[in-house]
Every structure is written in structure tokens, then in C-alpha cells.
Amino acid sequence: MRFLFVESSRSWGGQEYRTCLEVNWLNQHSHAAWLACDPASDVFARANELGTRAVPFRLRSRFSPLTSFRLWRFCRRYHIDVVKTFSSKAHWLTLPLFWLCYPVTRVRCITDPLRGRRAFVYRHGCSRILVDAPVIKRQLIADNGIAPAKIEVVGSAVDLARFRPDVQPAKLREELGIPASSEIIVNVGMIRPDKGQVLLVEAAALVLRERPDAHFVLVGEGTGLRKKGARVREAIARAGLAERVHMLGYRWDIPEIMAGADVVAIASLHTEASPIVLREALACGRPLVATRVGDVDEVIRDREHGLIVEPGNATDLARGILEMLNDRTLARRCADNGSQLARAEFSFDKMMQGKLRVDEEVASGRGERAPILPAAS
């Protein structure tokens, strides 16, 4: 099969990284896939670093007849079977392709409510909706009246060859000069309000009252010209934690960083439906504390694979981190169970086979297609 992935995001995060991995996987498994993204975006630069087959398209407006025409021309030239979109802007730009009877799959990975015109394109502008968590499907059915048969759930996955428990843990401590006697709490994710990094700084202050030698490591970059990253730095400075909270920016070596963590903390407040970092931490066999967002409490069981705390509550987050640091039996049990769960459920190959099944159905005409308009008389 032949695919065109259209990603209009200008920032780089977990979704964009996974999209590049999917394109690479397809090209390595007897399919052909391309990633259309804006040449001035972080996505285009990172995709090229990953060896992803990226093609430049100007994707800066929801309505651009010229861009839509160029996407259509690309699809005709390369005989594309399925177009896959990952954001509202990309979906609107590919709407003319759907009207011209190209199969279009809309991928959705967040739980923010759909309203107005955005809901319209889900109902009438795509062949199938592919979501990575049941919570999104329930929301689209209940809030937007979308037919259940139009929505497919394929859970997230990770590269189990990279994310594994036996990665050597010394690198992070050596890089930051953190002694072996100090605990390290790691948070990974694009820096933006819904990820809760400012809340994590508040929790860090509470943890450090009991564990003054602990260190917090934040991995990721801020969106919006890095302004959101600056806000986290300001929160760290206000709390006087510059020596204890380290911001590393974007990194490729996440498995090595996680290997050095005594606890991986997910502080998300909302929006995320299926945190990829949750699965990465489990695959690495790391003790985990995560807020109850998206499908977290459907993927893991509290106190069996990690600790689940309430979002938006710095005290509860700090309590969970301290319990995981203080109770090493609990931490080891959760880490071991999480690693076993990851090996059983989070295979990237398994995820891609599930998505290919949906793609084949859509390409064969079993997904919804827009009716062909009659020619003008």
C-alpha cells in the first residue's frame, strides 16, 4: 500500500515522533509512505534526522486551495491509497481530497472537546477515525454523535528494542554530576500547560522537604517560540530550585535517561488520551507515578504497575513520588509488572498490524467516502 501522512504541526513532540516511526516502519515493510510537513517546522527537521521520507508542503493555513491542489497532485503522481491526517489544519487541507474520493483517515490522540466546524469534518470529512484510546471513541460517540462503526481504536506502542529494562543507568548521573545516593525523578514531554510541568515544580518543592538530596529532570522543549519552556524556568527560579530541577531540552536518548530514573513522573492535567511516555517508562522497567488522564487507569492498575494520582493536585503528586521513593518493594514490584505488561501489549509491530488492517479496509472502499458530485450540465 501507499500512504501520505499529513502533519501540519510546527512543534515536535510524542505524536510527531511516533508518526515518523510509523512512516519508517511502513517503508521497511514492503509499503511506501511519505510524510508531508511544513519545511519551516521542527517536524521537518527532526524527520530528516530520523531518516523519514519527508516532503515539504506549506501547511500554515486551514484553507489554501493551492496547498490542497498540490497534495492532490502528489496523491495522483504517487498513486496514494490512503491519506492520514493528524491535526485540524491538515484535515481541512485534505478535505478536497476526500470529496474527490481519496480515502482519508483522521487520527485523533487527544481528549479536548470537538465543537463547531471541527466536529463537522469528523462527521463528514473522513473515511474512518483512528484513535489510540477507548476514551476518545466514547467521547466522540457521546458528545458528537459519530457512528461507532466509523471509529477504530488501536492502542499506542513503543520500540521495545530501544525501551527495555537492561539499558545502563549511569549516563544521566555522570552527565549531571548527581551522586549515587541521590534519587532522580524524570519527566518527559513537550513543555506546554496541559503536560503539568509547572505543577511538577510545585510537587518537587514538597518532595524536597523530605528528600533534600533528590533531583528532578525535565526532558522536552516548549511550544510557541519556546515561551512555555520559559514559564517553567520561571517557576523553578521562583521556587529556588535551580540546583535541583534540571531542564535538558529535547533529547534523542530517552531510554538512557529513563534508565537513570528512580521514578518516572507524568504530571499531565488533561488533553492527553494515551501518554506514550507511560508505555516507554513501563517498557524500561521504571517505577511510575502518573496522573489519572486519558486511558492511564485503563492501561495500568494502581499499585500493581505504578501509582495513579489525581491531576492538578501537587500534594497528591508529591505524595505518590515520595511513596515510590520510600517503598522500594512497591517500586520494584510495579517496575517488574510494568515491564511484563509492556512486552505483552506494547509491541510496535502489533500496533502497526492493527493500523494496517484499518487502512486496508478504508482503501478497499469499506470506509466512508464522499459521494462523487455529478458533472455540471
N, C-alpha and C positions, 0 to 999 in steps of 0.2 A: 504493500500500500504506500501511498504518497501523501504526505501531510504538510500543511502550512500552519505553524503556530504563530499567532499574532500577539505580541506582548508590548503594550503601549507604556508601561511603567517606565519612569525615568530613573527610579531608585533601585537598589539591589538588595534583595532580602531572600528569605527562605523559599518563597513561591517562585521567584525568578530563577534561583539556583536549581530547584527541582525541575523547572521547565527545561532548562538547558540539559540536565541529566537525561530527561525523557527524550529529547531530540537526539542526543548522542546514542542512547540505547537503541532507538529505532534504526539509526544509521548503521549500528553494529550488528543488527539482527535482520538483515535482508529487506529492510524497508528504506524509504527515502523521506527525509524530513528536513525542513528549513525553519528557522526562527526569524520572523520579521520583527524588527525593533528599530527604534529611532537611533540614528548614528551618533547623536549627541548625548545619549543616555548612558548611565552606568551599566545598564544591561548589555548594551552592545560591546562595551569594553571588556566586561567580565566574560561574556560569552566567547569572545575571541581568545581570552586567556584559557578557557576550558576546551578550546578546540571545537566549539559548537558551530555548525553551519549557519551563520547569521547573515541575513541580507538586510541592507539598510532601506527603511521606508520612513518618510516624515510622518510621525504619528503624534501630532501635537494638538489636534482638534478633533472633536467628535464628528464634525461634519466637514468633509473635504472630498468633493467629487473627484478631484484629481488623484488623491491617495486611494480612494475606493477603486477607481479605474485601473490604477497601477497594480493593486492587489488582484483584481480580476484578470488582468493581462498576465500576471505571474502564474496564476492558477491555470489559465489556458495553456501557457507555454510549457509548464511542467506537469500537466495532467494531474492536478491535485485531486485526491479522493475525498479528503476531509480537511476542513478549516477549523482550527481550535482557537478560541479567544479566552483571555484571562482577565479582562478588565472592561469597565463600561465603555471607555473610549474606543478600545479595539472592537468591541461588539457593534457599536454604531457604525464604525467604518466598514465592517464586513456585512452589514445588513443588506446592502445591494447585492452581494454575492448570494446570500440566502434567497433573495427574491428572484435571482437568476437560476435558482435550483441547485446551487452548490450546497452540499451538506455542511452545516455549521454546528459545532458543538460548543456550548458555553460552559466553561469551567468556573466553578464558584468555590471559594475556600474560606469565606468569612460569614459571620452571622449578623452583620449590620442589616437593619430592615430595608426592604425594597419598596420604593414609593414611586408613583407617577410614571414618567416615561421609562425609567429603568425597569420597572416591572413589566411594561409593555413588551420590551424586547425579549424578556424571558418567556412570555406567553406566546408571542407571535413572530419572534425573530431568530429562532434557532431550531435545529432538528432534535437536539437532545441536550439536557443539562446534566453535567457530570460534577458531582460533589464528593468531597473526601470525608464527610462525616454525616451520620444519620440526622443529627440535629438540624443541619441545613435543609435536608429534604422535608423534615417535619415542619419547619418554618415556612418553606415555600408553598407547601400544601395548605397549611392552616391560614397563613396571612395573605397569600397571593392567589389562592385558588388554582394553582398549577396542577395538572393531572399527575398522579403518582407515577404512571407508566412513562412519563416523559423524563423522569429524574432517576439517574443511576448513581448509586453510592459505591465508590471504590476507595478503600482506605489508604492512607499515606504509608510510605515505606522509606527505608534508608538503604544505603550501600553497606551491607553487613560485612563486606570485605575490608572497609575502612573503619567503620564504627564497631569496635569489638573490645572485649574486656582486657586483652593482653597487650594493649598499647602501653609503652613505657611511660611512667608518670613524672619523671624527673625534669622534663624540659621546662615546664611552666615555672617551677620553683627556681630553677637556675636562671631563667630569663629575668625574673622579677626580684631575685635575691631573697626569697621567702624561706626561712629555716624550716626544717622538717617538723619542728614542734608546733608550728602554726597551722591552723586549719585554713583551707581555701574554699570559698563559696563562689561558684561560677554561674553567671547569667549570660545567655547567648541570644541575640535577636536584634533585628533592626530597631534603632532607637526612635520611638515615637510614643505618644501619650498612652495608647492602649496597651503597650507592652509593659507598662508599670515600672520602668526603671527608677523614676523619682520615688515611687513608693518603696522600692527595694532599698534605696538610700536611707529612707526613714527606718526601715526594718534593720538595716545594718547598724545604725546607731544604737538600737535596742540590743542587738546581739552582742555588740562590742562592750556593753556594760558588764556582761557575764564572761565573755570571751575576748578580752582586750587584745590578744595576740592574733586574732583571726584577720584574714584578708578577703576582700570581695573583688572579683574580677568580672568586668563587664565587657563583652565582646560584641561589636556591631557598630554601625555608623548611623547617624541621624539623617532623616529625610528633610526636605525643604532647605536646601543650601546649608545643611549641617546645623541649622538653628536649634533643632530639637536636641542634638547632642550637646550643644552649649548649655541648654537648660539643665541637663543632668549634671554637667560640670559645675554649674552654679549651685545646685542643690548640695553637691559634695562639699564645695567650699563653705557654704553657709553652715553645714553641719560640722565643719572642721575635720573632715575625714580624708583629706588628700593623701595621707600616708597609708591609709587602709583600704581605700577603694580605687582600683586601677581600671582605667578605660583604655582598652587596647585597639579600638577601631575595628575595621573589618579584617578578618583573618581567614586563610585557607586551611590552617592546621587545627580545625576544631576537634578532631579525635584526640590529638596530643594535648590540647588544652583541657578537654574533659577528663582525660586520664589523670591529670593532676588535681582534680577537684575532690574534696571530701564530701561536698554536697553540690548538686546542680539545682538551682532555684529558678522556677518560672513564675514571674510576678504579674502576668497578663491580667488586664482588667475586664476586657470584652473583645469583641470583633473576631479574635482567632477562633476558628472552628476545630482545627485539628493540628495543634502545635507540633511541627516537625522536630523541634528540639526535645520534646518529650520522648519521642521514639529514638532519637540519637543518644540521649542520656541512658535510656534503658538498654540499648544495644551495647553501649560502652560499659555496662555494669556499674553505674554510678548511683549512689543514694540520691533520691529525688524528692524535692518538695515543690508542688505545683498548685496553682490556684484553680478553682473549680470553674473553668471556662470551656466552652465548646464541648468536645467529646472526651475531655480528660477523665471524668468519672465513669465513662463507658469503656475506655481503653484499659484503665488500671483500677485496682481495688485498693482503697485506703488501708494503709498499714500492711499490705501484702506486697505491693510493687513500689510504694512510695507513700508520702504523706500528702493529702489533699487539704488545702486551706481555702478560706473564703477570699474572693477577690476584693481588692480595695481596702484591706484591713492590715495595716503594717504590723500591728501587735500579733495578729494570728500568723502572719508570715514569719515573723521573728520567732514565735513560739515553735513553729514547725521546724525551722532551721536548727534551733537550739536542741530540740528533742532528737533530731537526726544526728547532731554532733555528739550529744551526751550518751545516747543509747547505741553503742556500736553493734550490739546484737541485732537490734531492729534495722540499723543501716545495712548490715551485711545480708540479712535475710531479704530485705527489699531489693538490694542490688542483684543478688543471685536470681531471685524470682523474675525481676525485670529483664535480665539478660536472657533467661529461658523464654520469656514471652516474646521478646524481640526476635529471637531465632525462629520461633514458631509462626509468627504473624506478620513480620515487617519486611519480608523479602522484597527487594526492588523488582526482581523478575516476576514474582507473583502479582505485584501491583500492575506492572505493565501488561501482563497477560490479561488481567481483568479489564484494563482500559482498551486493549486491542479488541476484545470481544464486543465492547460497546461500539468502537469505531467501525468494525466490520458490519454490524447491524445498521448503523447510520449510512455507511457507504452503499449498502445493498438496497437502500430505499425503505428499510423498515423504521427509520426515524422520520419525524415530521419534516415535510418540505413545503416551501411556499408554492402556491399554485402558479402555473405559468399564465401570465396575463395574455388575453387574446390580442392579436395584431390589430392595429387601428385600420378601420375600413377607409 
